[in-house]
Amino acid sequence: MAAKHRVLPLRLEANVLKVAVTDPLNFQALDHVALQTSKQVQPVVVTDTALQRAILRVFGIPDVGSVSEEILTRIYDVDQVEEN
C-alpha cells in the first residue's frame, strides 16, 4: 500500500495519523489510508527521493544509500506493471 499510494505513516497522535506524501493533493490515497485505518489523515510533504528511501528502509532493504536511482525506478515500475 505504501509504494502503490506513495504514502508512509509517520506518527499517530490521538486520532490523527501523520503520513509522508509527495503529493498532498492525492486525495484518493489519503482517503484510502483514512478508510483503512479509521483515523484522520494529515499529510506531511516530503521529496520523492526521501519517500522512496524511507519506504525501502521500512520494508527491509538495508543500506538504502547504496541503492542506485535506477534500481529504485525499476522497483516502482514493477509495482505499476503488477497493477495493470
TORROMI-657761 format. One record per residue (C-alpha): residue number from 1; residue in three letters; x, y, z. Coordinates in nm, 4 decimals, decimal comma. Example, Ala and Ser with C-alpha at 12.3 -4.5 7.8 and 13.67 -1.06 7.14 Angstrom:
residues 2
[pt 1; 'Ala'; [1,2300; -0,4500; 0,7800]] [pt 2; 'Ser'; [1,3670; -0,1060; 0,7140]] 
This chain:
residues 84
[pt 1; 'Met'; [0,0000; 0,0000; 0,0000]] [pt 2; 'Ala'; [0,2845; 0,2398; 0,0811]] [pt 3; 'Ala'; [0,4522; 0,2044; -0,2583]] [pt 4; 'Lys'; [0,1259; 0,1897; -0,4529]] [pt 5; 'His'; [-0,0229; 0,5038; -0,2975]] [pt 6; 'Arg'; [0,3102; 0,6785; -0,2290]] [pt 7; 'Val'; [0,2355; 0,7290; 0,1409]] [pt 8; 'Leu'; [0,4146; 0,6209; 0,4558]] [pt 9; 'Pro'; [0,2797; 0,6533; 0,8099]] [pt 10; 'Leu'; [0,4975; 0,8673; 1,0338]] [pt 11; 'Arg'; [0,3207; 0,9166; 1,3654]] [pt 12; 'Leu'; [-0,0125; 0,8595; 1,5345]] [pt 13; 'Glu'; [-0,1229; 1,1381; 1,7686]] [pt 14; 'Ala'; [-0,4633; 1,0785; 1,9274]] [pt 15; 'Asn'; [-0,6862; 1,0062; 1,6266]] [pt 16; 'Val'; [-0,4629; 1,1797; 1,3694]] [pt 17; 'Leu'; [-0,2256; 0,9736; 1,1558]] [pt 18; 'Lys'; [0,0528; 1,1807; 1,0025]] [pt 19; 'Val'; [0,1691; 1,0353; 0,6714]] [pt 20; 'Ala'; [0,4590; 1,1261; 0,4447]] [pt 21; 'Val'; [0,3470; 1,2061; 0,0896]] [pt 22; 'Thr'; [0,4963; 1,3676; -0,2173]] [pt 23; 'Asp'; [0,1600; 1,4967; -0,3386]] [pt 24; 'Pro'; [-0,0662; 1,6367; -0,0645]] [pt 25; 'Leu'; [-0,3447; 1,6713; -0,3204]] [pt 26; 'Asn'; [-0,3617; 1,2966; -0,3849]] [pt 27; 'Phe'; [-0,6976; 1,2713; -0,2121]] [pt 28; 'Gln'; [-0,7571; 0,9179; -0,3378]] [pt 29; 'Ala'; [-0,4519; 0,7896; -0,1479]] [pt 30; 'Leu'; [-0,5262; 0,9949; 0,1638]] [pt 31; 'Asp'; [-0,8896; 0,8795; 0,1658]] [pt 32; 'His'; [-0,7789; 0,5175; 0,1241]] [pt 33; 'Val'; [-0,5449; 0,5429; 0,4236]] [pt 34; 'Ala'; [-0,8168; 0,7090; 0,6309]] [pt 35; 'Leu'; [-1,0647; 0,4363; 0,5380]] [pt 36; 'Gln'; [-0,8197; 0,1541; 0,6138]] [pt 37; 'Thr'; [-0,7064; 0,2988; 0,9479]] [pt 38; 'Ser'; [-1,0248; 0,4703; 1,0702]] [pt 39; 'Lys'; [-0,8079; 0,7724; 1,1523]] [pt 40; 'Gln'; [-0,7943; 1,1313; 1,0377]] [pt 41; 'Val'; [-0,5023; 1,1653; 0,7986]] [pt 42; 'Gln'; [-0,2676; 1,4621; 0,7974]] [pt 43; 'Pro'; [-0,0241; 1,4766; 0,5037]] [pt 44; 'Val'; [0,3381; 1,5777; 0,5569]] [pt 45; 'Val'; [0,5076; 1,6725; 0,2298]] [pt 46; 'Val'; [0,8455; 1,5112; 0,1598]] [pt 47; 'Thr'; [1,0605; 1,4804; -0,1508]] [pt 48; 'Asp'; [1,0119; 1,1843; -0,3816]] [pt 49; 'Thr'; [1,3631; 1,0580; -0,3099]] [pt 50; 'Ala'; [1,3126; 1,0782; 0,0677]] [pt 51; 'Leu'; [0,9854; 0,8873; 0,0427]] [pt 52; 'Gln'; [1,1351; 0,6164; -0,1795]] [pt 53; 'Arg'; [1,4257; 0,5669; 0,0574]] [pt 54; 'Ala'; [1,2019; 0,5585; 0,3638]] [pt 55; 'Ile'; [0,9677; 0,3020; 0,2080]] [pt 56; 'Leu'; [1,2606; 0,0821; 0,1086]] [pt 57; 'Arg'; [1,4194; 0,1147; 0,4532]] [pt 58; 'Val'; [1,0948; 0,0350; 0,6362]] [pt 59; 'Phe'; [1,0204; -0,2677; 0,4201]] [pt 60; 'Gly'; [1,3563; -0,4322; 0,4509]] [pt 61; 'Ile'; [1,6201; -0,3107; 0,2079]] [pt 62; 'Pro'; [1,9224; -0,2297; 0,4246]] [pt 63; 'Asp'; [2,1650; 0,0499; 0,3444]] [pt 64; 'Val'; [1,9360; 0,2324; 0,1060]] [pt 65; 'Gly'; [2,2146; 0,4809; 0,0365]] [pt 66; 'Ser'; [2,3857; 0,2160; -0,1760]] [pt 67; 'Val'; [2,0771; 0,1512; -0,3879]] [pt 68; 'Ser'; [2,1047; 0,3305; -0,7198]] [pt 69; 'Glu'; [1,8277; 0,5513; -0,8545]] [pt 70; 'Glu'; [1,7916; 0,3105; -1,1495]] [pt 71; 'Ile'; [1,7116; 0,0231; -0,9120]] [pt 72; 'Leu'; [1,4607; 0,2379; -0,7232]] [pt 73; 'Thr'; [1,2904; 0,3254; -1,0506]] [pt 74; 'Arg'; [1,2744; -0,0394; -1,1568]] [pt 75; 'Ile'; [1,1189; -0,1402; -0,8251]] [pt 76; 'Tyr'; [0,8386; 0,1113; -0,8741]] [pt 77; 'Asp'; [0,7988; 0,0226; -1,2435]] [pt 78; 'Val'; [0,7394; -0,3401; -1,1429]] [pt 79; 'Asp'; [0,4757; -0,2272; -0,8932]] [pt 80; 'Gln'; [0,2954; -0,0329; -1,1656]] [pt 81; 'Val'; [0,3077; -0,3260; -1,4092]] [pt 82; 'Glu'; [0,1516; -0,5569; -1,1499]] [pt 83; 'Glu'; [-0,1472; -0,3218; -1,1226]] [pt 84; 'Asn'; [-0,2236; -0,3459; -1,4962]] 
